[in-house]
Amino acid sequence: FGSVVVFELYEDFTATTYNVFTLCLALPYILQPFLLPSAFDQSPDASRPLMERYSFKANVWLATYSFIGNYWYTHYFYSVLKASYTC
């Protein structure tokens, strides 16, 4: 991520490039509860079922909060606060 910012690679990104880039950034955090529940260390999460692992619960919370923020608060920002894009 740092190299994209430092070298200003984002200037040439398209919508597809942004989506692929951010998916690649998020993939390790999404797959960690499934593939490496102990995160390379002895952890109680390794012996827990998937639904009881803290990393899985954190991912579910983040997904829920992100959906609410993107869906509800975008409407609030533009409708209630009367925000708009300007050129």
Secondary structure as UniProt FT lines:
FT   HELIX           2..6
FT   TURN            7..8
FT   HELIX           9..12
FT   HELIX           15..35
FT   TURN            37..40
FT   HELIX           44..47
FT   HELIX           50..52
FT   HELIX           54..75
FT   HELIX           76..80
//
